[in-house]
Amino acid sequence: MIVTVEDSTIVQPFEETPRQTLWISNVDQLFRFHMPTVYIFKPDGSSNFFDADLLRGALSKVLVPFYPVAGRLKKDKNGRLEIECNGEGALFVEAYTESNLADLGDFEPSMELMKLIPSLGKGQDIFSSPLMLLQVTYFNCGGVSLGVAAEHTVCRKIHTDILLF
């Protein structure tokens, strides 16, 4: 499967978000990776099915209440990692493939599926990289995949906050 990236942009929060740093637990200090996930959607026939502009706008709005996702990792004065909530944004990638959803088979983990998940550029370090990367891939059959790579620490922080409130 050949996946061609059409556009890659940083999407920032729709409005100003709190500027602060968030503490990262001792356990989360050990894990430095983006958790990959792929969601597959069959075409629904609507004219704006997974419209990239609508998705970018929605992402911009959802980054307001989930503002840590738009931040970056940094080290404090003692060298401990923390989340710097700075509103720099999340990566949004728009891609296309001539393949069909049926070509993915039974969706077993594979290198083909990894092509549907955005990755950090070569040479990017964890301090300059977005904490959330999203890739929408449009298939020849009209289907769409949404590949998400979210920094482990941010995922755990969001899940914890949702459970506590």
N, C-alpha and C positions, 0 to 999 in steps of 0.2 A: 504494500500500500504506500503510495506517495502522497504526502501531506504537504501542501504549499501554503506558507504563511502569506496572507494578503496584507495584514495590518497588525501592528503591535504598538500599543499605547499605554501610558500610565494614566489611570483614572483616579482623580482626587475626589475627596468628599465634596458634596454639593454645597455645603456651607462650612463655616469655621467650626472646628472641633477643639475640645480641650487639649491644651499642651501640658503634658506631664510625663513622668516616667513611671513605669509599672515594674514592680519587683517580680522576679522569676524564681520559682522554688528551686531548692537544691536538686531535686530529681530532674527538673526540666533543664538545669544547667548541663546535664550530661547528653541530652539529645539535640543534635543540630541537623535537622533534615526537614524537608518539605514532604508532608504526607500526600501521596498521590491518590486520586479518586477519579473515576470516569462514570458519567451518567449518560445513558443512551436514550434518545427520544425518536419515536417514529413520527413521520409528518402528520399534522392534524388538518391540513388543507387550508388553514387560515393564511391570509396574505402577509401577515406580520409574524409568522411562526419563527421564533428565535431571531428576530430582527436585531442586527448588531447595534444599531443606534439606540434602540429601546433598551437593550441589555446594558450598554455603557451608562445610559442615564439611570437605570435602576441600580446598578452597582454604585454609582456616585451617591445616590440617595441612601443606600443601605450602609455605606461607609460612615455616615454621620452617627447613628447609634452604636455601630460597631467600630468606632474610631481607632482602637488599637491595631486593627488589621491594616490600616493605612499608614502605620508607623514603620520603624526600622529597629533592628537590634543595635545596641551599643554597649560599651563597657563603662561601668562606673569607675570612680577613682581608685577602687580596690581591684579592678579587673573583672568584676562580676558582671555577667550579662544581665541586661534589663531591656524592656521595650520602651523605646522613645516614641511617644505619641506625638507625631509632628505633621500629620496630614499629607505626607509625600505621595501616598496612593498605592493602588494595587495594579498589577500588570493585567491587561486585557488583550488577548491575541485572537484574531479572526483568521481562520484557515479553511482551506477547501481540499477535497479529495475526489478523484474520479471513481473511487470505490463505492460500494453499496454497503449498507448495514449488514446484509447477509454475508458479505465477505469476512466479517469478524468472527463467524462461526459461533461457537458456544461461549464466547467471552472469557475463555481461560486466560489468566495472566500471560502476556507475551510481549515481545518487542513491538509488535504491530500496535497493540493497545497503548504502549508507552508513547507512541507518536501522537496520541490524542491528548497528552498531558503536557502543559508548558514546562519548560525547564529553564534554569538560570543560564545565562550566557557564560561561555568559557572565560575564566579569569575573574568572574564576579565573586566578591567575598560576601559573607553573611551580613556585613554591616552596610553595604550599599544596595543590597537586594530587597525587593518587595517581600513582604511576609505572606502575601496572597497572590497567586498567579492563576489566571483563568484562561482557558482556550476553548472557543466555540469552533467546531469543525463541521462544515456543511458537506454532506455526502451527496453523491450523484442521484440517489434515489429520493432525495428530499428529506432524509433523516438528518439528525444532528447529534453530535456528542458535545458534552460539556466536561472538559478536563479541568480538574482543580488540583493545584499543588499549594497546600497551606503549611506554613511553618508550624512545626509540632507544638511549640510553646504557645502560640496564639490560639491554636485549636483547643488546647487544654484550658487556657484562660477563658475563652468564650464559653465552652461547655460548663465550666465551673460557675461562671457568673450566671448563666441561664438557670442552672440547678439551684443556686442559692437565692434567686429572686423569684 
